[in-house]
C-alpha cells in the first residue's frame, strides 16, 4: 500500500508539470515578426538592392568613360610613338640631282622630310624618304607619304609620283590618294592623325652661317641634319606634351644616290 502511494504521487507530480510545458511551447510558437519589423526588413533589403544597382551602374559608366578616353588617345599616342621611333633612326642620305648632291632632309613649321628605315610590314623593307605634312580639308589631317630610296621609285613609274626635294613650296603637297600602296609598298600615303589641332616643328642645330647651335623655325637647303627636333602636336580635343627627339649623328651622309 505504501508503494502504490509513492507511484501515484510521482504520476500526479508528472501530470502536474505537463500543462506548464505546453503553455511554454505555445508561447514560443506564437512569437515572430511583427508587421513593423517586416516593413523595416523589406525597406533595408530594398535600400541594399538600390545601393548595389547604383554601384553597378557607376562602375559601368566609369568603364565606358575609360574606353572613350582610351579610344580618343590611341591615335595621337600611335602617331607620337611612330614619329619618335622613325626620327631616332633618321639617316643623312644624299641624292644627286643635276650633278649636285642634295641632302634628303628638310622641313618647316608644318612639314618634315627625312630618310629612315621601315620594316617589311609596309611592303618592301629598306630606307624610305618619309614626308610628313598637314592636309587641309573638312578636317586637318597629318599625312605620311613614303618613297623607297631607289632611283626607279624616285623617278616615278606605274602611278608613283616623281619625288622632288622638299623646299617649303609646292613640292610639299601630297600627290597621291590616302592609303594608296603601289609597287609592293615601295610608295604609299597613310593617315597618321585625323582632326589635328596644331602642328609646330622646330629644329635645333648649326645652320649655314651660324657658329653655335640654335633653334630654327625651318631647316631648308642645309648640308647637315639638325641635332634635335621638337614637335608640338595636338588634336582638337587633347593637348600632348611636346616631343623632343635627338637625331643620330653621322660623319658622312649615306648614299650619293642618283635619281
Secondary structure, 3 states (H helix, E strand, C coil): CHHHHHHHHHHHHHHHHHHHHHHHHHHHHHCCCCHHHHHHHHHHHHHHHHHHHHHHHHHHHHHHHHHHHHHHHHHHHHHHHHHHHHHHCCECEEEEECCEEEECCEECCCEEEEEEEECHHHCCCEEEEEEEEEECCCCCEEEEEEEECCHHHHHCCCCCCCCCCCCCCHHHCCCCCCCEEECCCCEEEEEEECCEEEEEEEEEECCCCCCCCEEECCECCCCCCCCEEEEEEEECCCECCCEEEECCCCCCCEEEEEC
